[in-house]
Each structure stands twice: as structure tokens, then as C-alpha cells.
Amino acid sequence: MGTVVESRTDFYLTKKERKRSIAEELLHDAALGKYRKRKVREIEERNNVPGVEKWKIKGKQSWKRAKHRRGD
């Protein structure tokens, strides 16, 4: 096992800003959050099949039409 040595910048953090684990620190980092969102968006765009959007049911009117066709 090793010892975690805090950097000099950690000295100036308040108790509220300090996290219990490095995972929590990474999750609350704003720059890393933007990076994760960008990467997730890129992966979703890459995996998205073009042309599927036009077949999805959108809006309240289409639900009413579907309900009417079913006879509910």
C-alpha cells in the first residue's frame, strides 16, 4: 500500500470542496464533465442510425391519432 500525498493546491480547499475519494473529485470536476458529455455525444452520433428519426412518434397529436386508430 502507498500513501497519498496531497498537492499544494489541496491545502487551500475548504472542507466542502474536498471529496472523500478521487472518484468523487473526478465526477465533480467541471472540465472533466464537459469532456465526458462531449465524448458521449460523439459516440451517440456515431452509433445513431440515420433515417430512424422520421419513424419515431413525436408530439401529442400523433399519440391521439394512434389512440384513435386503436379504437380506444
Biotite code that builds the C-alpha atoms (Angstrom):
import biotite.structure as struc

atoms = struc.array([
    struc.Atom([0.000, 0.000, 0.000], chain_id="A", res_id=1, res_name="MET", atom_name="CA", element="C"),
    struc.Atom([1.084, 3.544, -0.617], chain_id="A", res_id=2, res_name="GLY", atom_name="CA", element="C"),
    struc.Atom([0.455, 6.905, 0.940], chain_id="A", res_id=3, res_name="THR", atom_name="CA", element="C"),
    struc.Atom([-1.497, 9.606, -0.843], chain_id="A", res_id=4, res_name="VAL", atom_name="CA", element="C"),
    struc.Atom([0.402, 12.876, -0.810], chain_id="A", res_id=5, res_name="VAL", atom_name="CA", element="C"),
    struc.Atom([-1.786, 15.925, -1.338], chain_id="A", res_id=6, res_name="GLU", atom_name="CA", element="C"),
    struc.Atom([-0.626, 18.687, -3.623], chain_id="A", res_id=7, res_name="SER", atom_name="CA", element="C"),
    struc.Atom([-0.147, 22.270, -2.504], chain_id="A", res_id=8, res_name="ARG", atom_name="CA", element="C"),
    struc.Atom([-3.401, 23.321, -4.124], chain_id="A", res_id=9, res_name="THR", atom_name="CA", element="C"),
    struc.Atom([-5.349, 20.904, -1.909], chain_id="A", res_id=10, res_name="ASP", atom_name="CA", element="C"),
    struc.Atom([-4.248, 22.905, 1.121], chain_id="A", res_id=11, res_name="PHE", atom_name="CA", element="C"),
    struc.Atom([-6.450, 25.820, 0.043], chain_id="A", res_id=12, res_name="TYR", atom_name="CA", element="C"),
    struc.Atom([-9.605, 23.755, -0.481], chain_id="A", res_id=13, res_name="LEU", atom_name="CA", element="C"),
    struc.Atom([-12.383, 24.105, 2.061], chain_id="A", res_id=14, res_name="THR", atom_name="CA", element="C"),
    struc.Atom([-13.960, 21.067, 3.676], chain_id="A", res_id=15, res_name="LYS", atom_name="CA", element="C"),
    struc.Atom([-16.961, 21.491, 1.397], chain_id="A", res_id=16, res_name="LYS", atom_name="CA", element="C"),
    struc.Atom([-14.761, 21.418, -1.711], chain_id="A", res_id=17, res_name="GLU", atom_name="CA", element="C"),
    struc.Atom([-12.823, 18.309, -0.640], chain_id="A", res_id=18, res_name="ARG", atom_name="CA", element="C"),
    struc.Atom([-14.242, 14.972, -1.642], chain_id="A", res_id=19, res_name="LYS", atom_name="CA", element="C"),
    struc.Atom([-13.902, 11.612, 0.077], chain_id="A", res_id=20, res_name="ARG", atom_name="CA", element="C"),
    struc.Atom([-12.386, 9.804, -2.890], chain_id="A", res_id=21, res_name="SER", atom_name="CA", element="C"),
    struc.Atom([-10.658, 10.588, -6.159], chain_id="A", res_id=22, res_name="ILE", atom_name="CA", element="C"),
    struc.Atom([-13.713, 9.248, -7.998], chain_id="A", res_id=23, res_name="ALA", atom_name="CA", element="C"),
    struc.Atom([-15.909, 11.906, -6.389], chain_id="A", res_id=24, res_name="GLU", atom_name="CA", element="C"),
    struc.Atom([-13.381, 14.598, -7.266], chain_id="A", res_id=25, res_name="GLU", atom_name="CA", element="C"),
    struc.Atom([-13.382, 13.493, -10.895], chain_id="A", res_id=26, res_name="LEU", atom_name="CA", element="C"),
    struc.Atom([-17.175, 13.409, -11.035], chain_id="A", res_id=27, res_name="LEU", atom_name="CA", element="C"),
    struc.Atom([-17.429, 16.957, -9.680], chain_id="A", res_id=28, res_name="HIS", atom_name="CA", element="C"),
    struc.Atom([-14.727, 18.415, -11.930], chain_id="A", res_id=29, res_name="ASP", atom_name="CA", element="C"),
    struc.Atom([-16.360, 20.849, -14.384], chain_id="A", res_id=30, res_name="ALA", atom_name="CA", element="C"),
    struc.Atom([-13.770, 20.467, -17.156], chain_id="A", res_id=31, res_name="ALA", atom_name="CA", element="C"),
    struc.Atom([-13.956, 16.692, -16.997], chain_id="A", res_id=32, res_name="LEU", atom_name="CA", element="C"),
    struc.Atom([-17.759, 16.886, -17.036], chain_id="A", res_id=33, res_name="GLY", atom_name="CA", element="C"),
    struc.Atom([-17.719, 18.839, -20.295], chain_id="A", res_id=34, res_name="LYS", atom_name="CA", element="C"),
    struc.Atom([-15.265, 16.327, -21.772], chain_id="A", res_id=35, res_name="TYR", atom_name="CA", element="C"),
    struc.Atom([-17.464, 13.375, -20.782], chain_id="A", res_id=36, res_name="ARG", atom_name="CA", element="C"),
    struc.Atom([-20.594, 14.996, -22.241], chain_id="A", res_id=37, res_name="LYS", atom_name="CA", element="C"),
    struc.Atom([-18.783, 15.731, -25.499], chain_id="A", res_id=38, res_name="ARG", atom_name="CA", element="C"),
    struc.Atom([-17.477, 12.176, -25.771], chain_id="A", res_id=39, res_name="LYS", atom_name="CA", element="C"),
    struc.Atom([-20.887, 10.644, -25.015], chain_id="A", res_id=40, res_name="VAL", atom_name="CA", element="C"),
    struc.Atom([-22.475, 12.889, -27.655], chain_id="A", res_id=41, res_name="ARG", atom_name="CA", element="C"),
    struc.Atom([-19.834, 11.840, -30.214], chain_id="A", res_id=42, res_name="GLU", atom_name="CA", element="C"),
    struc.Atom([-20.422, 8.151, -29.500], chain_id="A", res_id=43, res_name="ILE", atom_name="CA", element="C"),
    struc.Atom([-24.204, 8.565, -29.728], chain_id="A", res_id=44, res_name="GLU", atom_name="CA", element="C"),
    struc.Atom([-23.886, 10.371, -33.062], chain_id="A", res_id=45, res_name="GLU", atom_name="CA", element="C"),
    struc.Atom([-21.601, 7.658, -34.391], chain_id="A", res_id=46, res_name="ARG", atom_name="CA", element="C"),
    struc.Atom([-23.981, 4.866, -33.314], chain_id="A", res_id=47, res_name="ASN", atom_name="CA", element="C"),
    struc.Atom([-27.161, 6.678, -34.395], chain_id="A", res_id=48, res_name="ASN", atom_name="CA", element="C"),
    struc.Atom([-28.703, 5.124, -37.492], chain_id="A", res_id=49, res_name="VAL", atom_name="CA", element="C"),
    struc.Atom([-29.692, 7.827, -39.980], chain_id="A", res_id=50, res_name="PRO", atom_name="CA", element="C"),
    struc.Atom([-33.313, 7.959, -41.055], chain_id="A", res_id=51, res_name="GLY", atom_name="CA", element="C"),
    struc.Atom([-34.793, 6.464, -37.888], chain_id="A", res_id=52, res_name="VAL", atom_name="CA", element="C"),
    struc.Atom([-35.953, 9.811, -36.506], chain_id="A", res_id=53, res_name="GLU", atom_name="CA", element="C"),
    struc.Atom([-38.702, 10.172, -39.095], chain_id="A", res_id=54, res_name="LYS", atom_name="CA", element="C"),
    struc.Atom([-40.321, 6.926, -37.936], chain_id="A", res_id=55, res_name="TRP", atom_name="CA", element="C"),
    struc.Atom([-40.471, 7.849, -34.269], chain_id="A", res_id=56, res_name="LYS", atom_name="CA", element="C"),
    struc.Atom([-43.787, 9.009, -32.834], chain_id="A", res_id=57, res_name="ILE", atom_name="CA", element="C"),
    struc.Atom([-43.432, 12.665, -31.895], chain_id="A", res_id=58, res_name="LYS", atom_name="CA", element="C"),
    struc.Atom([-45.800, 15.039, -30.202], chain_id="A", res_id=59, res_name="GLY", atom_name="CA", element="C"),
    struc.Atom([-49.220, 14.816, -28.647], chain_id="A", res_id=60, res_name="LYS", atom_name="CA", element="C"),
    struc.Atom([-51.133, 14.801, -31.951], chain_id="A", res_id=61, res_name="GLN", atom_name="CA", element="C"),
    struc.Atom([-49.521, 11.591, -33.136], chain_id="A", res_id=62, res_name="SER", atom_name="CA", element="C"),
    struc.Atom([-50.442, 9.891, -29.847], chain_id="A", res_id=63, res_name="TRP", atom_name="CA", element="C"),
    struc.Atom([-54.053, 10.995, -30.366], chain_id="A", res_id=64, res_name="LYS", atom_name="CA", element="C"),
    struc.Atom([-54.032, 9.579, -33.905], chain_id="A", res_id=65, res_name="ARG", atom_name="CA", element="C"),
    struc.Atom([-52.583, 6.280, -32.674], chain_id="A", res_id=66, res_name="ALA", atom_name="CA", element="C"),
    struc.Atom([-55.177, 6.084, -29.917], chain_id="A", res_id=67, res_name="LYS", atom_name="CA", element="C"),
    struc.Atom([-57.933, 6.772, -32.469], chain_id="A", res_id=68, res_name="HIS", atom_name="CA", element="C"),
    struc.Atom([-56.610, 4.050, -34.811], chain_id="A", res_id=69, res_name="ARG", atom_name="CA", element="C"),
    struc.Atom([-56.542, 1.508, -31.993], chain_id="A", res_id=70, res_name="ARG", atom_name="CA", element="C"),
    struc.Atom([-60.152, 2.341, -31.134], chain_id="A", res_id=71, res_name="GLY", atom_name="CA", element="C"),
    struc.Atom([-59.529, 3.308, -27.506], chain_id="A", res_id=72, res_name="ASP", atom_name="CA", element="C"),
])
